[in-house]
Amino acid sequence: MYPNKSKKRSLLLIVITLASVNLSPFIINSAFALPVLILTTQTEKTSYYLGEVVKIFGTVTDSSENPVENAGIGIEIKDAAGNTIFIDGVWTQSNGYYQDTFRLPTAAPIGEYRLYVTANKPGYKSASKQASFFVTTPQIGHTIIKIVGHTIELSENNIITAKQNITMFSKSMTTTTISNRFILLSPSGTIKYDNFIGIGTSQDLHKIVITNGTTETVTFQFTLSTPTPGYYISMFCIFDEYGSNRLDATPWIPAFLYTPPPKYTQDIGTLAPNSQIAVPLSIALNRYESARFSLILTHSMKSLTIYVGAESSSKLLITLNQSTNIVKQELVKGYQWTIFNLPSGPYTLKVIALSNSASLSNIILQSTNQIIEPTVTITNVEATTKIATPGGTVSYHLFVEWDILIHDYLNVSAYVQGTLSDSKEIEVATLSFREKDFYLSITIPSDGTFEILFTAELKQSGVSAQHTILITTQQSEYNITVLSSVIYYKQPSFWEWIWGARTPKYYQDPSQLSVLDVQDIKIVDVGVDQQNNPKNATIEFLASNKAGNWLSFGDGPHYDVWLLDSLGYRFQVGVVFAGESRKKCYATLPIDAMRRLSFTIYFKISLWAEAISLTFSAVEVLISVYTASLSAVASQFVSDITKLTALYIYEAMVEGERGYMTKTDIGPMLLGSGIPEDIVHLAEELFSKNHFNPAYAIISALVDGFSDKQIDTWTFANAIIRFILYMINRSKPDLASKVLIAFNKACQKYLVEIPSNLQKIGLQEIDKFLRNIGIIFSIARLVKIVVDLWTCPPEEGKIVNSEIGTEQPINPFDPIIEIKYEGPSNNTSIDYYNDVKSVHFSAMDNITEASFTVDPNMTANFLEIMSQPAFQKAMLRSIGFNATSTSLEWRNETSTFLLEANGSMFEGLHEMSFHLNNTWIQGMMEMSADAIPIDGEALLNVSLLYPFGKNLTHNIKITLPEGSSNITVLSPGNYTIQDNVITWDTPVDLITVKFTPTIHNVSIASLTPIKTIVGQGYPMLINVTVQNNGNSPEVFNVTVYANTTEIETKEITLSNCTSTTFTFTWNTTGFVKGNYTIWAYAWPVPNETDTADNTFIFGVVTVTIKGDVDGDFDVDIYDVVKIT
């Protein structure tokens, strides 16, 4: 059945049809060839339900890609049985765009539908295009065709072999034909291969027939012509049979690193155990040039350390390979690398320059002992807590070392009285690490002394080790008082916190808090001194993050859980993601001499979790082998599951593996980031006293030092990034298992069925992930200066045993702070990143723009990351903009990325701009601040930070509320005051300004009618007392109402802090008899914010007949009695 069409559209269709018929033989014989129309077409979705509206759209251009206006478009759609169900015609717009819609019938065949489109215009050669889409029902579900795996290999003679695996989920179709596309970009972003448009090969849609429930492999093989040194990136896509509708695609993913033949080669001979080879060099390398060395290890060795002499600005990639086994490491500044468990035989060592240039002065190889046979040793076992009670849980920290000659699996287990209590297993390989620490949990059965047996076993090598300890537990009871005075508090917005110190607001009711929810606090363990007196207690509590719901679980804001003990130590004990419920946290706290326990639990905005949010795009590539296996039902959750998987990975690293650190890592980690020694000592003390987690000890000390201004913003951001990169690199041996566990956990959160045949993430994918993380943080080093600012409060807390005043400001004041800065880039504290040539941000109202200009040879690397929407939004959040939609334009000719976004500025932030290149920096920020009212005056107290240092030209301007008077600046420094604006032209650490704000506040104090019963047609007087509570004269209107009918309006003039009574007259003529609510309203004056007291409701007045005294609407003996 054809849809009914208007005559106008029918005529259009006839015109389009006639235009496609060649009526003149003279046109064919003409000596002039007609220009060609280029037509594209597609549908809005690739799968629809019966009854849904289908949107068809596309473009028409000429061969020079100029839009063609007023081209006639003919559209025909055939159903799965081949019947035409829709015919229509439309015209192209001025931009060459066209679109059309139609509604699928509710009763029609399900399956694959065909779309036929033609484009015609006089003077052009017509064009045609086809597309297809799937039609099904909600009961059957959509047909899903997905990419479930891909590989890219670069072999000798520059032959590239790219493969993608495709599968199909459908309950309505058995087979279908699809097209396959592979795109390869050079390091500069030039297309080197695209089979759809015929670059690097002949034009070919690479069609295959795929059968439901099977997996097909499509192979692209070609020779890379005129290769350019650097990292190549690629994209795999699948389309419908006609190459029109895209069914699935990977993001831009790393392909390979191409390096030209080595610039320098040398055979450096043989290396025996416990010996050294030193090679003097004088080699200058440009980016991606390399030096290759060959050597032979005479025996299997425990370790080999490679030292490279290079300039401090050099960034190097070192690779060591034996046959097909290859390991690599990027080195920056510290040019030393140690590899463990090396089999004997020939090796190739390659040094590649990743920086613009590198100068090599020498290379030294130092070997250690020979591996005679495989061994495994438990070197140490530490309890993570000093106390244990029956029924409780104790975690033990195991340190294991091994020597291997082959690929193996290491299993560590803990047994209590012969019963397995906990076990973990990892994959271990040659040319890798040889030690790892594990955490195993032991459940204590009852009172008494128990033997705990720890074992470590190399399964393939057949060797094992044991370690035994005894633990004695005893049930004890103590009368410990948990002080019951509880007060809750909330800090203002994070923008105010980052730029200035703010007074928190205190509450008695926890429901008034935005995010913090702490329940079920209890003591689970008690530690005693030598006299058996309690000295500390381990508390347990459930923490929840009320921000967000579970469907937006991965989107933040995320909060760290902190405690403040009675000795003044502040430390982190956990992290709760947005919407996460009932996270169990523990902490060991001191008990005072009176056997009292007092502490504060509070949530702080998670800076490191927000830094991690920037890596979502890299994680998405990493877990594509998992998400591709999700069923069609779960496909809608893939993005959320990816975000959640990223958070769970890092949670496992920080909480489960303690950041892959020990106490000895704390000092080098912090000192290497330029952190003061006082902060290092604090971290070590927190580790010993409170939670025995070096990762949390480091985070706690960093945040504490940053809050107390012992660490500047740039140093803090660098330390957080360094901490994350260190943790990720240390996690490489068991990263694949961590990702799988996190993925399973994320699927369970969304009630998604976990695929039973998940592939394993390979070493190649992990290497790509680690490289992506490096690229992401190369941008983050510039973006994270402002340190991820949120609309939610930066901190909320629950204080146990506190006496804090709860007085709140009566009226808000809103001064505006504007900070401008500019100067040479080398005057800042920024370690400028060479691959990013310039950065620009501009955010205001609901639009933001950002641009990055990068090294032309690194364009493809940044495209890989910048094209990810998750990364785009996370990056914009770091400059105070909450993006709801983004669009990215890539200008290959200038290696520039232009990012535009719609959304909203964070609360309190009005405007922000920032520009940086290798010579100049310039920026500004405008935000609101709260002044505190004190006895009719106001105090503005702002502590400013300077993320780029104080060696730039600064201009700081405070705009007080209009009409402010008695302005007194209590801060040091040179300033000027003009009207209500205070200006500094040099950096000021603390701004304290006292002023008298103009307060506008009028109110109705009372309303009194002279009587409550009035005869119809008679006037009645109403007295209204009006107040001016502000400190300036006001002229305003007051209206008195009977129900919703205006009685009278008067213009009132009042001096400040005065009140007057005015009389209003109600003429009841025309009002029907009945009861009326009498009320008065003072119309708000300009800039009045407190309007709750502008309304006064008296109550009911009765209008009745003359002589009715008691208000019952008649005149009788009762009225006479009442008068007498």
N, C-alpha and C positions, 0 to 999 in steps of 0.2 A: 504494500500500500504506500502510495506517495503522499507526502505531506501536502496540504493545501498551500498554495503560494499566491501572493498578490499579483495583479497584472504587471505592476512595475518590475517585480523580480523575474516574472516569466519573460518579459521583453528583454531584460538584461541577459537572461540565459540564452535567448535566441541570438542576440548580438554576439555573445561569446562564442556560440556554436558556429555561426556564419564566419566569424573571424578566423576560425581554424580550418575553413574549407578554401582551397586555392582556386579562385574564380578566374584568374587572369594568367594565361600562358606567357604574357609579356613579362610578368614578374620573374618567372623562372629563367627566361632568356636574358634578363637584365645583366649588364656587365658589372653591376654593383652588388656585392654580397650584403645581405641584411645583417645588422648587428644581432647578437644572440642575447636572449633573456636567460638569466640565471635564477632558478626557482628553488626555494626550500619549502618544505612543509613538514608538519608534525602535529601530534595531538598533545593536549596538556598532560595526559597520563598515558601509560602504556597498558593499563588494565582498568575496565569499567564494569559496574554492575548494571544489569538491565534496569531501565528507567532513569539512569543517570544522564546528565547533560554532558555531551562531548564537545570540547572546544578544539577547533582546528585553526592553526595559524601558521604564518611563515612570512617570507620576504621575496621580493622580486628586485633584482639589480641587473645592471648591464655587466659586460665583461670586465669593466674597470671598477666594479663594486660600487657604482653610483646608484642610489635608489631610483626606481622607475615608478612614477606616479600614474594613476588611472589605468593601470593594466587590468584587463578583465580576467577574473579567476573563476574557472569552472570546477565545481566540486561534485564528486560522486562517491557514495559509500555503498559497498556490497557486504551483506551479512555472511555468516559462516557457510550458508548453503548456496552462495553465489547470487542471491537476489538483491537487486538494487533497492535500498531502503531510504535513500536521501539523495536529492539532486538540488544544487543551488548555485548561484553566482554572486560574486562580490567584486568590488574594485579595490585596488591598492591605494593607500594613503600617500601623502607627500614624502614620507620616509620609506616608502616601498613596502610597508607592512600591511598585511591583511589578516582578518580573522572571521570566523563564522562559528555558529553553534547549532546543535540540534539535540533533541532528547531521544535517547534510545527507547524503543517500545518496551513495554513491560512483559510482553510475550514474544520472544524471538529466539532463534537458535543461539546457543552459546558456542564459543570457540573463537577463531581468528577472523577479524573483519578487515576488509581491504579499503584503503582510501586512495582515490585517483584524483589528481589535481592537474589542471592545465592553466597556463598563463599565456595571454595573447595581447598584443598591442600593434596597431598599424605601424609599419616601418621597422618591425622587429621580427626575428624568427621566433616562433612559438616554442614553449618549453613544457615539459610534463614531468611529473614526479609521482611516486607511489609511496605509501606507508601502510603499516598494519598495526592493529591493536587487538587486545583480547577482551572478550565480553563473557561475563560469568554471573553468578548470583551470590548473595551473601552466604547462603548455606553451603555452597561449594567452595568459595574462597577464590582469591585472585591467583592467577598463574604467575609464578615467580621464576625468572631465569637469572642466575647469578654467577659471578666469577668467584671460584672457591680456591684459587691458588694460582701462582704465577712464578716463573723463574726467568732470569736473564743471565746468559753466559757470554763472555768475550774470550774467544780462543785465539790461537795463533793465526797470523795473516789477517787479523782484524775481522774475523767472522763472528757475527752475533747470532745467537740462537735464543729467541724469546718464546716462551710457552705460557699459555693460560688454560686453566681447567675450568670448565663450565658445567653447571648442573641445572636441572629443571625440576620444579615442584608444581604439579598441576593435577587437579581432580576433574578437569574438563577436556584436556587435550592429551593425545598420545605422542605426537611429534610436531615439530615446527621447524622452519628454516630461519636461521639467524645469520647476521653478518658480523665479522670480527675485525677490530681495528687495533693497531699498535702504533703508538707515536713515541719517537725518541727525540729528545732535545739535547743539543750540545751544551757545554758549560755556559756559553754566552746566550743560550735560549733560542738558537737557530734550529729549525726543524731539520733533522737528518734523515728521518724515516717516517712516512705516513702512507700506508697502503691505500687509504680512502681517496687521497688527492694525488697519489702517484709520485711522492717524493722519496727517493732512495730505492724505488722499485716501480714496476708498472702499476697503473691504477687497477685495484682489485678489491672487491668487498669481502673476499675470503669467506665465502658462504659455506655453512655446514648444516646438516639436518641433525637435530638433537632429539633424543627420545626421553620421555618422562621417566624420572627416577634413575637416570644414568649420568655419568660424568664423561664429558668429551674433552680431549686435549687438542688445542689448535696451536700449530707451530709457525712462527715467522723466522725465516733465516735469510740473512743478507750480509754483504760485505760492507763494512763501514768505510766510506770513502773520505779521503783527506781528514783524518781524525784530528780533533783539537784536544790538547792536554786539559784534563780537569774532570770533574764529576759530571756524568751524564744523568739525566732523569727521564722517566718514561711514564706512560699511561696505557693501560689496557682497557678496551671498551667492547661492549657487545650491543648490536642494534638489531632492529627487525630485518626482515629479508631484503628490504630495499635501502637499508642504510639511512633511514629517516628518523625513526623513533629510537632513542637510546634506552636500552633495557637495564644496563648496569655499567659501572666504570670504577676503576680504582682511582684514588687520588694520585697526584704526581708523586712518584716513588723513586728512590735511588736506583739507578741501573748499575753503574760500575764507575770506577776511577780509571781513566785512560792516562797512562804516562808514556812519553816517547821512549825510545831506546835509551839505556843509561848513558849519561854524559861521561861517566867515569866507571871503569871496571878494574878489579884487582883480585887476584887469588892470594889470600893471606895465609895459606898453608894449613897445618894441622894444629889442633888444640887438645892437649892431654888434661886429665883431672888435676886440679890445684895448680893451674898454670895461667899464663897471661900472654896475650898477643897485643902489641901496641903498634899502631900504624900511623905515622905522621902524614898529614894531608894538607893540601892548600887548594881547596875546591870551592868555587863560587857557583851556586845553583840559583836559577830563577824558579819561579813557582812551577811545580810539577816536574821539574827536572830531578834526576836521581843519580845516586852513586851505588853500584852493586859490588858486593864482595862475596867471594866463595871461600868456603873453609870446610874442613873435615873434623868431626869430633871422634877421637880415637876410642872413647869408651862412653857408655851411658853415664850421665852426670846428674847430680842433684840440682844444680842451678848454674846459670850463666848470666853474668851481669854485663850489659853493654853500656859503655860510656861514650858519648859523642861530644866532641869539642865543637861548640857553635856559638855564634853571636847571640846575645841575650834576647834580641828581637826575633829570632828565628822560631818558626813553628815547623815541626818535622813529623813525618809519618815513617815509623820504622817497621819493616816487615821481616820476619824470619820464617823460612819454610824449608821443610824436608819432604820432598816428593809432593803429595797432595795436601799435606798437613801444613797449614799456614797460620801464623799468629801475627798480630800487628798492634801497634800502640802509637797514639799521638803524643808528642812531647812538646811542652811549652816551658821555656826557661830552665827547668830541671831536666837535663838531657841524660837521664839514667834509666835503665829498664832492666829488670831481672825476670828471667824465664826459668821455670822449674821443670824437673822431670824430662830431661832431654835424652832420647835414644841416640846411640852412636850412628855415625854415617855422615854423608855429605849434606851441607846446608848452604842456602843462599840468603845473604843479609842485604837488605835494600834500604837506603836512606832517601826519602823523598821530601822535597821542600814544599810545604803547604803555604808558607808566607810568601810575600812578593819576592823575597830573596833570602838566601841562607848561605852562610860562609862556614865551611867545615875545616877545622884545624887538625883534628886527629880522631881516631876511633880506637877504643881499648876494649878487649874482651877478657873477662876474668872468670875462670871456671872454679868449681868447688869439687867435693868428693865424688868418687865414682859410685854408682848404684850397683851393688853386687847382686842384690835380690830385692824384690818388693817388700816393703815394711809399712806398718801403720802403728802409730803411737798416740795414746791419750796423754798429752803433756800436762794438763792441769784440769781440775774440776773445782768450781767455786759455787757456793750457794748464793743466790741473789738476795736472800734475806737471812738475817742472823737468828731468827726465831721461828719456831714451828710448834703448832698445837695439833692435837689429834683431830683428824677430819679435815685439816687444812691442806693447802697446796704449797709446795716449795718448788721453785724453779732452780735448776742447776745449769751453770755455764760451763760447757765442755770445750776444750781446745784440743784439736786433733791434727797431727801431721802425718804425711805419708810419702813414700817413694814408690813410683810405679814405672813399669817398662811398656805397658799396654793400656789401652782404653779400659776403664773399669767403673764400678759402682761402689760407693762408700755408704755403708749403713751404720748408724749409731743408735743405740738402744739403752734403755734404763729398766732395770728389774728391781722390784721390791719383794723380798722373800720369795724369789724365784718366779714371780708373776710380772709379765711385761706391763710397764706403766706408760712408756712413751717411746716413739721411734721416729727417725727421720732418715731419708736416703737422698743422695745427690749423685750426679754423674761427674766423674773426674777423668781428665784426659792428660796425655803428655803435652809438653810445651804449654803448660798452664801453671796454675798455682799449686802449692803443696801443703797448705794449711787452711783450716777454717774453724770457726767457733760455732757451736750449736747451743740452743736452749731447750732443755728437756724438763717437763713438769712431772713432779712426783706427788701422788696423793698419800698423805700420812694415814695409816689405818687406825691406830689406837695408841694408848699409853705404852711406853716401853722403848727398848733399843732395837733398831732394825738395821739390817745390812742392805745397802743399795749397791747394785752391780751395774756398772756402765761398760758397754762393749762397743768396739769399733771394728768393722770387718770390710775388707776389700773382696768383693764376691768373686771376680774373675781371677784374681791373683791367689785367692785361697789363704790369705793371712789375716790375723785378727789380733786385737789387744783388749785388755780388761783393766778396770780400775774399780776398787771397792772402797766405800766409806761407810761409817756407822753414824746413825742419827738417833738421838735420844729425845723423846717427847714426853711432856708431863702436863696434865690438865691443871690449870691454875685459875683462880678467881681473884679479882681485885675490884675494890670499890673505886672506880674511876669516874669522875664527874665530867660529862660533856656539857659545858656551860650553855645555857639555853637561850641567851639573848641573841636573837637573830634579826639582822637588818639586811635588806637587799638594796643594791644601788645600780645605777646605769650611767655610763659616760655619754656625753653628746656625740655628734657625728664624728666619723674618723677623720674627716678633713680638718675639723677644729683640733683634734688630738694631735695630728701630725705637725700642724703649724703652731700650735700653742697649747699650753697647759690649761685644763678645764676642770672646774669644780663638778664632781659627780652629783647626781640627784639620788636621794635616798627614799626608800619605800618600805612599808611594813608588809605589803601584800605582794607575793611573788607573781601573781597573775598580771601585774602591771609591767612586768619585764617582757622584752621582745623575744629573747632567744633562750635564756638560761632556764633550765629545769633540772633540779637536783633532788633526788629522792632516795629514801632508804639508806641513810648514813648509819653505819654500824662498825663496831670494833671487831676485827677478826683475829688479831694476834696482839700479844703484849710481850715486850722485851724487859728484862729485869737486870738490875746491877748485881754486884757481888753479895749484897745484903738481901737479895731477893725482893727489892723494892721496884715497882714499875718505873722504867725510865723512858720508854717510848711505846707507842701503840701503832699498829697498822690498821688504818681505816679502809672501808670499802663503801662505795656509793655508786648509784646509777645516775649517769649524766645523759641528758637528751638535749638536742638542738631543736627548738621550736620553730626556727626560721624555715619556711618552705614546707612542702609536703613531699611524700615519697615519690611522686611522679616526676618531680624536678630535683631529685635527690642529688645529682652530681653538679648542680648549678650554683651552689653556695648561697649565702655566705657560710664559710666553715670556721669553726671556733676551736681554739686550743683550750684545754681544761687545765687550770693552774690552781696551786694552793699557796697560801701564805701561812707559815707556822708562827708559833708564839715567839720564836727567836728572831723573826724578821727575814727568814729565808723564803724566797719566792722561786717556785719551780713548776715545770709542766709535768703533768701525769697522763695526758691523753689528748686525743683530738676527736671531735664529734662533727661529722659532716652534716650539711643542711638536711633536715628531715630525719636524721638518724635517731632511733629510739633506744633507750636503755643500754647505753654504753657503760660497762663496768670499769671503774677506775680504782686504783689503790695508791696509798701513800703511807709512809712511815713518819710519824710526827712525835715531837718531844712531849713528855708529861712533866708538869712542874712539881715542885716539892709538896704542894697541896693536893697532889694527885688529880689535877685538873687538866683537861684537854681543850685547847682553844685554837681555832684556825679559821681561815677564810677560803672558800671555794669560789673561783671566779672564771668566767670565760673571756678570752681575749681573741680578737679577730686573728685568724691564722695566716700570718704572712708567708710562711713556707708552703702551706697548702695552696695559697693563691699563686705562688711561684710555680708550683707543680701543675696548676691548671693550664699554664702555658704549654705544657707538654702533651695535652690531650691529642693533638694532631699526630704526634709521633707515635703515641700508643695506638691510635686508630690503625695506622699502617701495621704495627706489630701484631695486633690481634685479628687482622683481617682473615687469617686462616681459621679463626674460631667463628667470628661473626658471619662469615660467608656460609657456614653450615647451619645457621639458624633456619627454622622452618618459616614458611610464609606468614604464619600467624605472628611470629615474634619479630618480623622484620621492622615493624614500626618502632621497636624499642632499641634498635641497634645503636643509635647515637647515644641514648641515655646509658645503655650498658657499657659503651666505650668509655664515657666519662667516669662512670662508677668504677670500672675496672682500673683506670689510672689511679684513682684515689685509694682503692684497696691495695694496689701494688705498693704504693709508698707507705701506707699504713703498716703493711706487713714488714717493710724494710725498717721503719722507725721503731715500731712496737715489738714486732716479732723477732727481728734480728738485731735490734739495738743499733741500727745504722751501720751494721757490719764493722763495728768499732769496739775497741777495748779502751781502758783508761789511758793507756800509753798513746792512743791516737788523739786524745783531746788537745794536748799542747801543740803538737805539730799542725794539726788542722787549723786551730785558731791563730797561732802565731804566723802561719803561712798566709793568712788573710789580712795581716796587719792589725790584729786585735791586741789591745794593751794587755800587759801581763796580769794586771789586776782582774780582768775579766777571765783570763785563763785560769787563775787560781780559784775564782768563784765557781767556774764550771767543774773543776776537779773536786772542790769541796761539796758541791751539790751532788756529784756522783757518789761520793763516799757517804754522805749523810742521809740521803732521801730515797732515791729510787734505783740506784745502780744501773742506770741506763745512760751510756755515754752520749747517745744521740739527743735525748731529752735534756741532758746536762748542758750540752753545747747550745741547743736552741734556747733554753732558759737563760743562760748567761748572756747570749747575744741580745735577746729581747730586753733583759734587765739593763744591760749596758746602753742600749739604744734609748730606752725610756728615760734613763738618768743622764742622757746626753754625753756619756763617756765614749760613745761610738757615733760618728757622723752617718748620715743616710747612705752615702755612697759606699763606705766601708761595710756597713751593715748589709746592704743589698749584695755586695760582692761576696761576703762571707756566707750568706744564705745560698747563693748560686754555687759557690765552691763546695759547700756542704752537700748539696743535692747531687752535683756531678760526682763527687767522691763516693757517695753512697751508691749511686747507679753503677759506676765502674766496678766497685767492689762486689756488686750483686751479680755480675755477669755469669759466674759459674752456675748459679741456680735460678737465674732470672726466668728461664722458660717455665720452671715449675711454679714460681711465684705468680707469673702471669696467668697460668691455667687455673690456679686456686682462686685468684682474684676474679677471673672471668666467671667461674662457676658460682662464686658468691654473688656477683652482680646479677647473674641470670636468676638466681633464687630470689633476690630482692624484688625482681620484676615478675616473679611467678612464671618465668619462661622455661620451657623444657630444655634441658641441656642435651646437645647432640651426643650420641653414644660413641661416635667414631671420629673424635677430634684428632686432627693432625698435630704433630709436635712442632713447635716453633724451632727452626733450625738456627745454627750459628750465624748464617748469612743474614737472616732477618734481625737477629740481635745486634749484629755489627751495624746494620742500617739504622736501627733504633738509636744506638749510642751516637752515631754521627749526626742524626737528626736532632738529638738533644743538644749537641754542641752548637749546631746552627741556630736553634731556637734561642739559646742563651746568648749567642752573639748579638742578637737583636735585644734580648732582655737586658743586657748590660747597659743599654742606652735608655730603654723604656722604664726599667724598674727603679729609676731615680726617685720617682714620686711615691713608690712603695705601695702599690695596690690599695686604693682607698674605697671605702664602701659607705653606703647610706646607713647601714645598720650600726648600732652602737659598737664602738671598738671593744667595750668591756662591760660585762655585767657580773655581779657577784653576790654571794651569800655569805655574810659575815656572822660567825658564831662567837659570842662574847664581845660585843662592841658597844660603845656608848658614843654615838655620833649624832649631832644635831640634824633635824630634818626640816629646818626652815627653808621654804622655797621662795623664789622671786614671785612677786605679785604681778608685775607687768613685764613683758619681754621688750627688749630694745635690740635693734638690729644694726649695729655699725657695719660698714663695709670696709674690708681690708683689700688693698690692691698692692701687689708686689711686682715690680718690673726689674729685670736684670739683663745685662749684656756685657760682652767683652771677648777678648781672645780666648779660644778654646784651651790654649796651654796655660791659662791662668786658673783653670778649674782643677778639681781633684779627680777628673775623669781619666781613666786609662782608655784612651780612644781606640775603638776597634776599626782596623784598617779596611775591612771588607765592606763596611757601611760608610759610604762617602758623605751622605747627609741624611738628616731626619727632620721631618716637620710635622707638628701636630697643631690642630686648631679645633677647639671644641667650644660650642656656645649654643644655648637653648636646646633644640632637639636635633641638631645636625653636627657632625664632626667630620673632619678631613685629615688624612694622614698621608704622608709620602715618604718613601725610602728610595734613595739612589744608592746602588751597590756597585761593587767592582764588576765590570762587564764579564770577567771570567768566572764570576760566582753567581750570575743571574739565575741560572737554572736551580742552584742550591736553594736560593731564597724563594723562588717560585714554588718549590715543593712544599715549603712551610706556609708562606703567605697566602696560598690558595685555600688553606683549610679554614672554614668558617669558625670552628671552635677556637683556633689560635687568634683569629682576627678579633673576636669578641673579648677574649681574655686579655689581649694586648690593649684594647681600648678601655677596658675596666681599669687598667693601671694608670690611666690619665684622667680618671673620674667620669667616664661616660659609659652608661649602660645601653649597649646597642641592641636593638630589636631586629634590625636587618642591616646587612652589609653588602657592598659591591666592590669588586677589585678590578682595576684596569692595569694591565701590564704594558708598559711602553718599552718594547724591546730595544728600539733604536737608542734610547738614553739609559737603559737598565734601571728604569724607575717604576716603582709600584705605587699606584694611587688608590687609596682606600677611602671610601665614603660610607657613612653609616647614619642611620636614623635611630633615634632613641631619646634618651633624656640625660641631663647632667645629674650628678649625684647631689643629694640634699645639701644645701649650704654652699655649693659651688656655682658661681655665675658664669665664669668664662675662664678659659685657659688656652694658652698658645705656647709653643716651644719650637725652636729651630736650632739645629746644631750641624756644623760641618767641621772639617779639620782645621779651620782657621777662626771661626766665630761662633758664639753662642748667644742666643737672645730669647727671652721669654717673658710671660706675665701670667699672673693668676689673680682672680678676683673672687672673693668668698665672703660669706657672712660670719659674724661673730656675735656672741651674746655678752651683754654687759649686765653686771649684777646690781640691782637696786639696793641702796643703803640710805635710809632716812631721807627720802625725797631726792637723793642724788643717785648717780650711777657710776660704777667702776668697771673699766675695761682693763683686763689683765691678760696679756697675750705673750707667750714665750715663742719666739720664732726660730726655726731651723733654716739652715742654708745648705741645701743638698749639693750645690756646686761649689761650695766654699765662699769666702768673703772677698776674694780678689777680683771680683767683677764689679762693674758699676751698678749700684742698686738705687732704686727709688721706691720708697714705701709710703703709702698714703692711707690714712684712716679717715673715712667719711662718717661723721657722727650723724645721728638723726637730725633732720631739719629743725631749726629753732633751738638747738642745744645752746646752753649758756654756761658761764662760770667754768670754762674749760681750763683744767690744770694738768700739765704733763709732768709726771713724776719720774719719767725715765731720763737717763743721761743721754747726751748726744745733742747735735745741732738739729733743730727742727724749726718749721715755720707754721703759724696758725693763720688761716684766712677763713673767716666765717666759721663753718663747722668742719673744715678740712685741716688735718694735721699732716705735714709732709716731712720725711727724712730723706736725705740723699746719700746716706751711708748705712751699712748694716747695723741693726739694733737687735740685741739679743732679747731684751725684755721691754715690752711696751706697756706702760701703766698710765692710764688717763682717767682723771676724775672729772665729771661734768654733770650739769643739771639738764636732764632731758625735758623736752616739752611733752607733758603728759596731757592727753585729751581723754577725758572720761566724764561723761554726764550720766545722770541716773534719775529715776523717779523714786523718791524716798517714801511717799505715802499718797494715798488717794482716799478722800472721805466725802461721801455725799451727805447733804444736810438731813436727809431722811431716806428710808429704804422703800417707802410706798408713796407713789405720786399719782394724782388724778390725771386721767388722759386729757391732753390739751393744756395742762398747766406746766409752767417752767420749774426746773429744779436746779439748785446750785450745787456744784461739785468742787471741793477744794483739793488741789494737787500741789504737793510740795516737791520742788525740783532742786537737784544738787549739781554743782560743778565740782567734781572731785579732782580735777586736774590743776595744773599750775599756770594756766593761761586763760584769759577771758574767752567766752564762747557765745556765739549767737546760733540758736538752733530752734527747731519747731517741736512742740509737744501736742499730741492729738489724743483726745478722749473718745472712746468708742462705747457704743451699746451693742453688744454682740459684735458684728462686723461692720456696723453702720457708724460713720463718723458723726460725732456730736459737735465737736468744735476743735479748731486748731489755732494755737497761739504761737507767735514768735517770741522766744525768750532770750533775754540778754543777761548773762551772769558773770560776775567777776570770778577769778580763781578762788577755790576753796570756800565758796559761799553757797547758801541755799535760800530759796524764797518760795512762798506759797501763793499760787495763782488760783483764781476762781473761774471755773468754766460753767456756762449756762446750758442746760439741756431743755430745749423746747420739745415737749412730748407730743405736740400736735403732729398727726400723721402716723404716729407709732401705734400699732394695734395693741390691745390689752394683752398682757402676758408678763413673763419674767425675762429680765435682760441682765447679761453679765457686763458689768461696767469695769473698764480697764483703761490705762493710760500708757502711751508709748512716747519716749523721747527719741527723736530721730538722731542716729549717730552723727557725730561731727567728723570732719576729715581726720584721718589717721587714728581714729579711735579703734582699739582692739578688744577692749573688754565691754561687750554689749549685753552681758547676761543681766545686768541691773537696769537696763533701759526700759523694761516692761514691768508694770505693777498692776496686778489683778485684784480688784476689791472683792467682788462677789456679785450677788443677785440683788437687783432693784426691781420692784413690781410696778408696772403701769396698769391702773385699774380705773373704775368709774368713780365719779365724784362722790364723796361721802363714805367710800369703802376704807375703813381704818385698819381692819385686820388682814386685808389683802386676799379675801376669799372671793372677790369679783361680784359681791352683792352688798346691798345696804340693809341691815337688819338690826334687831335688838342688841346683838353682840357688839356692833360698832358703837351704839349709843352707850352701852355699859363701859366699853373701853375708853370712850371720851370722858365719861363722868368718873 
